[in-house]
C-alpha cells in the first residue's frame, strides 16, 4: 500500500473524528450503559430462556431450544398463573389507561383556560408525580387499611371495617385510585404543553365558521395535540402493561403472594430460591411478556399513524382548492 | 425473498416441533430428591489446628460472621449474647452479625454463598429452609470439626421431635444444630380474668376457652362496647404460620407426604382435618357469638389489649417486652415487675383449635425452630473451629439459654432445658414453660426442599383464601385447586 493511500486514510479518520468526535463523546456514556445494562442482559436472558438453567448448579445447564416458550402454552401452573395475571392486568388497563388520558386531558384543558389561581392548581396537580411509589403505597395503605385504624374505616365504622385491601375488587379499585392520583400529573404536563401550542387562529377560524365549544375541541384541539396524545398513550400503555409497583406496595402483608400482574409473577418466581431450577423458564416468560408489550405498542402506533391518503379534512381541503 | 421466508419459517417450525413440551420432568438440582449418603462431598478443608498442653484448641483472632433471620425484638438479645461471647473469647474469636428479613432470606443468603461475596460463615435461620440449602450444596456438615475438637455432639441431646429433622435426611451428617422453638402464644389480662374465672384459673381446652371468652365479652360489653374477648392479628404472616399451622396440627392434618414431598390434602381424612381446622378458626370470627374480629392488624390488637378492650392477646413470644411496655404506657404508675407479676400472664395454644379433644393431636403446637448451619464457603479449619465453638456455646451454655429464653425462645438443648438454674429463672418459670408446656408436642414443617411452595403458596394460601369465607361452602374446591397448583409446581422443580 502506497504512502499516499495510508495518509489519505489517516486524514479521513481525523476528519471523521473532528466532525463527529464531540457527538460520539456525548453519546458514548449512554451507549455504554445501554449496552452493559440492557443489551447484554437481554441477550443473556434470551440465551438462558433457551436452556434448562439453575444458577446454583451451572454444570447441569442443558440447551432445550424453545421448550420453555412452549411451556407457556401448556397446562401447567406457570402458564395458568401467567395468563390469569395477564388477563387481570389487561382488564385493569382497559379502565386505567383511558382514565389516565381523559382525566389529565380534561384538567389540562381547564387549566389552559387560565382560570384565577391556575398556576397553583397546576402545581397541585403535578405534585403527586414527584412522590415515589413506596410513599404512595404508605399513604393509600393508611387511608384504605382494612383495620378499624384505617382512615376511612375509622371515619365510618370501626365495628365492621371495610376490607379495602383484602377484597380483590376493592383492592383493584384502590390501585386504580392510587394510579390516577400518582400519575395524572405526568400526562397533565405533556398535554398542557401540547394545548398551549395549538394556534389560536385555528380556534378563531372554527368559531367564525360557527363551531361550538365541543366542535372546537373535536375538530381543532384533538387533531393538533394528536402527537402528544400518542406519546402519552404510548407511555401509559407500556407503563400499565408492566404494572408492578402499585399492586406490590398496596398488597397487605398477608396478600404478598397474590400475583396480580405478569411482572409480579416474574419478579416473585425469580426471587424464589426454591424455583432457581426454573430460571430458564422464567426468562422465557419475561421475554415472551416483553413481546406481548411490544405487540400492543405496535398496534397503538399503527392506530395512531396518519393514513397515506391524509385525514378526511386534508382530502376535503384539497378537493375545495381544486 | 419468498424462498428465504419459507426456509426460515420451516426451520422455526422444525425447531418448535422438536422441542420438549415439558422439559422439567427430570429435576436438575436445587430441588429435592438428594437424600441418603453423600458420595462426593462438595466442601473442603484447609490448614491445621493447634492445641495447647491441655488439649484445647488455640485460635488467634479468628473472625466469623453470622447472618441471622432474627430481626424482631429478639435481635438485640442475640447481639447481647454475641457480645458476651466476644468478651469471653477476646483475642481468639470475634463474631460479627447481620440480619436478613425472613422474606427473601433464603434467596439473599444463597446468592451470597454461591457467589462467595459477603457470604456468612454461620447461618442462623429457620430449620425449614435448610434442606434446600443442603440440596443446593450451599452448606456443609459440622461432623469433621466436631470430631477434631472432640465435641461430643449427638442429636440425642436435643428435643427429639426437633432434632429428628436436623440431619436434613443425610445419614451420619450433622448439617443443623438445633437451637430453639417458637410459636404464637396467648397473653391475658389478669384483672379481667379474675372477674370471670373463680380462682383465676386458665381454660384448659377449647370448650372452656370459648365459654370464658363469651362470658367475659357479655359482662364487659355492659360497660365497654369496644370489648372483644380475643385480640388476634390476622394481617401478618405469623397468623398463618403459627395459628393456622397449629389448628391444622391439632386437627390431625398432614402437610405433605414425606416420601414424595407431594401434598395430599384432598385425601378424605386429610380434607376433613383441613375443614375442621378452618372451622375451628372461623368460630372465633363468624359464629353466632364471635369472640374476635377478622382483619385486625398488629396496632389494633395491641391497642385493644393495652387499653383493657380484650381479655386475650394472641401474639409472639419475643414481643413480651413490647407488650409489657405498651401496657405500662397505658396504665401509668405501674412498674415493669408489677405488670409482669400482677397484670399480664401468658399461656399456650395447646387444645385451643382441636375439634376432637380426645385426639392425641389436640395438644400439638406448630411453629418454627432456629438452627445453625455452616456455610460451604468456610474452608479454613481454624474458622470452622471458631464456628463450632460458638455453636457449642450457644446450645450448651445455661446463661445463654436463659438470655435467649427472655427473648421468647425455648431452648431445645437438653443440657440447658434440664438445668435447674434455667428452670428456676423468672421468665422461664412464668412464661416460657407456659408458652410450651411440653416441648415434645411441638411440631415443625420438617424436611421438605419445597417449603415455600408447599407452605407459602399452598398451606397458607388456603387459609388466606378461605378464612375470609364465613362458611365452608368453597373449602373442598379451593383446597383441591391449590393442591393441583402446588403438586404441579413440585413436579417442575
Contacts between the chains, C-beta under 8 A, distances in Angstrom:
chain1	res1	chain2	res2	distance
A	52	B	23	5.6
A	52	B	24	7.3
A	52	B	28	5.7
A	54	B	28	5.6
A	54	B	29	5.5
A	54	B	30	4.9
A	55	B	114	6.8
A	56	B	29	6.9
A	56	B	30	5.4
A	56	B	110	6.7
A	56	B	114	5.6
A	56	B	136	4.4
A	56	B	137	7.5
A	56	B	138	7.2
A	57	B	28	6.3
A	57	B	29	3.6
A	57	B	30	5.9
A	57	B	136	7.0
A	57	B	137	7.9
A	60	B	28	4.3
A	60	B	29	5.5
A	61	B	28	8.0
A	62	B	28	7.4
A	64	B	19	7.0
A	64	B	20	6.2
A	64	B	23	4.7
A	65	B	15	5.6
A	65	B	16	7.9
A	65	B	18	6.7
A	65	B	19	4.7
A	66	B	15	6.0
A	66	B	16	5.5
A	66	B	19	4.9
A	67	B	19	4.2
A	67	B	20	4.6
A	67	B	21	7.0
A	67	B	22	7.9
A	67	B	23	4.5
A	68	B	23	7.4
A	69	B	19	7.9
A	70	B	16	6.9
A	70	B	19	5.3
A	70	B	20	8.0
A	70	B	21	5.4
A	71	B	21	7.2
A	71	B	22	6.8
A	71	B	23	7.7
A	71	B	24	7.7
A	74	B	21	5.7
A	74	B	22	6.7
A	76	B	22	7.1
A	76	B	488	5.8
A	76	B	492	6.7
A	77	B	484	7.9
A	77	B	485	4.7
A	77	B	488	4.1
A	77	B	489	4.9
A	77	B	492	7.3
A	78	B	489	8.0
A	78	B	492	7.4
A	80	B	485	7.4
A	81	B	485	7.8
A	145	B	297	7.1
A	146	B	235	6.8
A	146	B	295	4.7
A	146	B	297	7.3
A	147	B	235	7.0
A	147	B	295	6.2
A	147	B	296	5.5
A	147	B	297	4.5
A	147	B	299	7.2
A	147	B	300	4.6
A	148	B	293	8.0
A	148	B	296	7.6
A	148	B	300	5.9
A	149	B	297	7.1
A	149	B	299	5.7
A	149	B	300	5.2
A	149	B	303	7.7
A	158	B	226	7.8
A	161	B	293	7.8
A	161	B	295	6.0
A	163	B	295	5.8
A	163	B	468	7.5
A	166	B	295	6.6
A	166	B	468	6.5
A	252	B	235	5.9
A	253	B	235	6.0
A	253	B	236	5.3
A	253	B	237	6.4
A	254	B	234	7.3
A	254	B	235	5.7
A	254	B	236	6.9
A	254	B	237	6.9
A	254	B	239	7.4
A	254	B	240	6.8
A	254	B	464	5.6
A	255	B	464	7.2
A	256	B	103	7.3
A	257	B	456	5.9
A	257	B	457	6.3
A	257	B	460	7.7
A	257	B	461	6.5
A	257	B	464	7.8
A	271	B	104	6.2
A	271	B	107	5.4
A	272	B	107	6.7
A	272	B	452	5.9
A	273	B	106	3.9
A	273	B	107	4.4
A	273	B	110	5.0
A	273	B	132	6.1
A	273	B	136	7.9
A	273	B	452	7.5
A	274	B	30	7.6
A	274	B	31	7.4
A	274	B	106	7.5
A	274	B	132	5.8
A	274	B	449	7.2
A	274	B	450	6.1
A	274	B	451	7.1
A	274	B	452	4.7
A	274	B	453	5.9
A	274	B	493	6.6
A	275	B	452	7.9
A	275	B	453	7.8
A	275	B	489	8.0
A	275	B	493	6.8
A	276	B	30	4.8
A	276	B	110	7.7
A	276	B	136	7.4
A	277	B	24	7.7
A	277	B	27	6.5
A	277	B	28	5.6
A	277	B	29	6.4
A	277	B	30	4.1
A	277	B	31	5.6
A	277	B	493	5.7
A	278	B	24	7.1
A	278	B	492	6.4
A	278	B	493	7.0
A	281	B	24	7.2
A	281	B	492	7.8
